[in-house]
């Protein structure tokens, strides 16, 4: 075999190895749950871990046990804060699961208020900042309003 044949084979094998590595890394990131249901008016089990999908018409939180779909046109408030705001806590919502009262020094809770069938509903998701950052701009664009993000230092 010539040197150029060996070089081609080495490049080919490296390419195959890189594709296999990329596919396995991609599969792991999709299966890892990034969001945790921390509270809300829907009957979702406590600490249900899942993913948030931004579809054409709705924000969809899906975990193994449940699925919550929030149409964009029904959303009245979105916040990403270190704790659930006092404004939301003082509302007389029919909480199926009350969100935690404590906070963190970093933003951790993504709260969505929305109106369905004349009533106000809430969904509170616990999500770390490094996971939430890429979602913020897309949510702003899809919903047509900004997520109120609390600044922290």
C-alpha positions in Angstrom: 0.0 0.0 0.0 1.1 3.5 -0.7 1.4 6.3 1.7 -1.5 8.2 0.2 -3.8 5.1 0.7 -2.8 4.9 4.4 -3.6 8.6 4.7 -7.0 8.2 3.1 -7.8 5.3 5.4 -6.7 7.2 8.5 -8.8 10.2 7.5 -11.8 7.9 6.8 -11.5 6.1 10.1 -11.1 9.4 12.0 -14.2 10.7 10.2 -16.2 7.6 11.2 -15.0 7.9 14.8 -16.0 11.6 14.9 -19.5 10.8 13.5 -20.0 8.0 16.1 -18.9 10.3 18.9 -21.1 13.2 17.7 -24.1 10.9 17.4 -23.7 9.4 20.9 -23.1 12.8 22.5 -26.2 14.2 20.7 -28.3 11.3 21.9 -27.2 11.8 25.5 -28.0 15.5 25.5 -31.5 14.9 24.2 -32.4 12.2 26.7 -31.1 14.2 29.7 -34.0 16.1 31.3 -33.2 19.8 31.7 -36.4 21.1 33.3 -38.1 20.1 36.6 -41.7 20.9 37.4 -41.5 22.9 40.6 -45.1 24.0 40.9 -48.3 24.9 39.1 -52.0 24.5 38.7 -51.7 21.4 36.5 -51.8 17.9 38.1 -48.1 17.1 37.4 -46.1 15.1 39.9 -43.6 16.9 42.1 -40.1 17.0 40.6 -41.2 15.6 37.3 -38.2 16.0 35.1 -38.6 16.7 31.4 -38.0 19.0 28.5 -39.5 22.2 27.3 -40.3 22.3 23.6 -41.0 25.5 21.7 -43.5 24.6 19.0 -45.2 26.8 16.4 -48.2 27.5 18.6 -47.3 26.6 22.2 -44.7 26.0 25.0 -44.9 22.3 25.8 -43.4 20.8 29.0 -43.3 17.1 28.8 -42.0 14.7 31.4 -42.6 10.9 31.7 -45.8 11.2 33.7 -47.4 14.4 32.2 -47.6 16.9 29.4 -48.5 20.6 29.8 -49.2 22.7 26.7 -49.4 26.5 27.0 -50.7 28.3 23.8 -48.7 31.5 23.2 -51.8 33.6 22.8 -53.0 32.6 26.3 -49.7 33.7 28.1 -50.1 36.7 30.3 -46.8 36.7 32.2 -43.4 35.0 32.0 -40.6 35.4 34.6 -37.2 33.9 35.1 -36.0 34.7 38.6 -34.2 33.3 41.6 -37.5 32.7 43.3 -41.2 32.9 42.3 -42.2 36.5 42.5 -44.4 38.0 45.3 -46.9 39.0 42.6 -47.4 35.4 41.5 -47.5 34.1 45.1 -50.2 36.5 46.2 -52.5 35.5 43.4 -55.3 33.3 44.4 -54.5 30.4 42.1 -55.6 26.8 42.6 -52.2 25.3 43.0 -52.0 21.6 42.4 -48.4 21.9 43.6 -47.2 25.0 45.4 -43.8 26.2 44.2 -40.9 26.3 46.7 -40.7 29.5 48.8 -36.9 29.7 49.0 -34.7 31.2 46.4 -31.2 31.0 45.1 -28.5 33.5 44.3 -29.0 32.8 40.6 -32.1 32.7 38.5 -33.6 29.2 38.7 -37.4 29.4 38.3 -39.2 30.0 35.0 -42.8 31.0 35.7 -45.5 31.1 33.1 -49.0 32.5 33.8 -51.7 31.8 31.2 -55.5 32.0 30.8 -57.5 29.0 29.8 -61.3 28.7 29.8 -61.6 31.9 31.8 -59.2 30.9 34.6 -55.6 31.8 35.3 -53.2 28.9 35.4 -49.5 28.7 36.3 -46.5 26.6 35.5 -43.2 26.9 37.4 -40.2 25.1 36.1 -36.8 24.8 37.8 -34.1 25.3 35.3 -30.4 26.3 35.6 -29.2 29.5 33.9 -26.9 27.7 31.5 -29.8 25.7 30.2 -32.4 28.6 30.1 -30.3 31.2 28.3 -30.7 29.7 24.8 -34.4 29.4 25.3 -35.0 33.1 26.3 -34.6 34.7 22.9 -36.7 32.1 21.1 -39.5 32.3 23.7 -39.5 36.1 23.3 -39.8 35.8 19.6 -42.5 33.1 19.5 -44.7 34.6 22.3 -44.3 38.2 21.1 -43.4 39.5 24.6 -40.3 39.5 26.7 -39.5 37.1 29.6 -39.0 39.3 32.7 -35.5 38.2 33.7 -34.3 39.2 37.2 -30.7 40.5 37.2 -28.3 39.0 39.7 -24.8 39.8 40.7 
